[in-house]
Amino acid sequence: MRPKHLAMALSKLTPHPCADVSLEQYATEGDLAAYWMLAVDQMDQMENRYIADLGAGNGVLGIACLLLGAAHVHFYECDEQTVEVLEMNLGALNHTFSGEWTVHHALVGEDEIDLREVDIVLMNPPWGVQKSKADRPFLEEAFASGANSIHLLHSSEATHVEAIGRDHGWEHEHVLRTDFRLPPTYSHHSKRKGVTEVLCWRFFRPGDARLAEENDE
């Protein structure tokens, strides 16, 4: 699928409701999701893969994987209103998928999550702005999984993710550094629209690097 077509499909999804500030529900825009997921596909070949999308939101990342040929995507989302939007988006595109999916109404870090048999884990977790270390349950679940690779979008200042990965025996490389737009979703935002720099990491088993060592962006 061409980048333009994937971005258009993802941009037409019903947006994330972003209703609960405590969950730090910042939606990944369609253009960024498409660009990032196509990069993931180039490195880890999504076709026929089993994928987990942690904190799935409206499903933009996992749906991109299905459009790129994933065999099965497990969507994990804790917010009931957001789950309804996710299921609506999946239903609207059902006819375009060759793969299957499962929606898990589950809170990462509290509910049981089985990642033993997935190939790839994806996530744009809460960054810990509202609640310190809110990203830790997501990281711990991913690094304890049976996946071959983990793809993470986080603040570019979140250097702790690399240390946690090393502690669990994972190596990392930087896939993409870009701006992440923060619309004034919540009342505490004073600006019309904010922008912050984010980094997309690929964590991998030792010896499975896919990018040139000097490539940091």
N, C-alpha and C positions, 0 to 999 in steps of 0.2 A: 504494500500500500504506500502511495506517495505521501510525503510529509504534509502537503497541503490538504489532501483528502482526509487524512487522519485527524489533523487539527480541526478541520471543519466539522467532522463527525463529533468530536469531543466537545467542541464549543457549543453544539446544539443541545447537549444534555441539560436536563433540568438542574439548575445550580444547587450547590450545597446550601441548606437553609441557614447554617452558621448561627444557630439560635442560642447556644450555651457557651458563654464566655469562659467558663471554668474548664471546658474541654479544648480550648484554643483551636477552634474549628476554622482554620484559614484554608480556603479552597485553592487547589492547584488549577490554574487556568489551562484551557484546552491547548493553546499553542505550546506552552511550556511542557505540559504532559506529553504531547505528541513528540516533541523534539527529544525529550528525555527517554521515553519508552522506545523510540526508534534507535537511540544509542544503546539501550539495554539489549534490544533485539540483535543489533550488530555484534555485540560481545557475547551474549549468552543464548542466542537463537530461541525465541519463544515458542516456535512451532512445536506442537505436541508436548510442551512442558506443563508441569503442574506448579501452580503459582499461588502464593498467599499474599493478599493485600491487607496489611494491618492498619486499622484506622481508616477504612476505605472511603468514608465520606459519601459523596454522590456516585462513587464508582469509577471516577475518571481514569485512574491508573489501571485498574483491573480490566475495565472495558477496553482500553487500548490494547491490552494483552490478548483479549479474546479476538479483537479485530485483526491482530497480527498472527493468529493461529494457535493460541494456547489451547491445550487439551482440556484443562480444567482450572478455573480460578476460584479460590476460596476468599470471600470477602468477609472481613471481620470489622464490625461497626457496633458501637454500644448505644448510640442515641436513637431512640425509637422513631422520631420524626425523620432523621436522616436515613434510616433503614427504609422507610417508605419511599423516599426519593430514589434511593439506590435501586430498589426493586422496580420502580416505575421506569427508570432508565434502562435497566436490563430487559424489561418487557418490551420496550419500544424498539430495541435493536435485536430482539431474539432471532429474527429471520436472517440476520447477517452473520451469526456466529456458527462456526462448525464445532466449536468446543462446548463444554458444559460449565456450570457454575453452581456454587453453593453460597448462600448468604447466612452468616453466623451472627446472630444478635448477641454479641459478647463483649465484655469489657476486658481489654488486654491487661494482664497483671492480676486479675481477680477471677475471671472465669477460665475454665479449662480450654486450652487451645492446643491442637495437635498439629505440629509442623514437622513431624518425623519423615514424611514421605513427599515433601514438596521439593521442587528443584530450585525455585527462585522465591525470595521474600522481597516484597516492595513495601516502602512506607515513607510517609511524610508525617512523622509523629508530632505530638505536642512538644513545643520547644522548652517548656519549663518557665515561661514568662509569668504565668499566673500562679503556678504551683511548682516549686522547686523540684527538679529531678523527675518531672512528669514523663520524660522520654525514657526513663530507665526500664520500666516494664517492657516496653516495645523492644529496646535493645537486648535485654536479657532473653526474651522469647526468641528473637531472631538468631542471636549468637548460640543459643542452645538447640537450634533446629537442625534438621538433617539436610538443609539446603546446600547447594553447591555455590551459590552466590547470594548476596544481600545487597539491595540497592536502596539507598537512603538519601532523602532530601532533608537538609537541616540548615540552620544558620551557619554561615561560613566561619563564625567565631566558635562553633561547637567542637573544639579540638578534643574534648573529652571522649567523643565517640570513637576516635582512633585508639585511645588508650584502653577503653573497654573492649574494643575488638581484639587488640593484642593480648589482653588478659585471657581471652577465650580462645586464643590460638588462630585468629583470623588476620590476614594481611589486607591492605587496602590500597586503592588507587583513586585518584580524582577524575571524575568523568566530565563534569560540567560545572562551571561557575557562572552565575547569572543573577539578574535582579528578580526579586519576587515582589509582586505588587500586593499591597495590603489595603483593600478598600475599607472605608470607615464603617465596618459592620457593627461595631459595638460602640456604645455611648461614650466610652472613655477615650476614643480616638478624637483628637482635636483637629487633625488635618483632613482635608477632603480625601486624599489618597496618599498612603505611605509606600515607601519602597525600601526593601532591605536586601542585602546580598546573601545569596544562598549558595550552597555547594552540594553537588550530588556525588556521593561516594559509591564505589563498588567494593564490597568486602568479599574476599575469596579465600579458598583453602590454599595453604602454602604451595607456591610453585605454579599457580594458575592465573598469573597476571595476564591481562589482555592489552594493556596500553604501554606505550613506550615510557620508560622511567622518567623522562624529562617532561612528559605531558601532564601538566597540572591543571588544565582547564578543559 
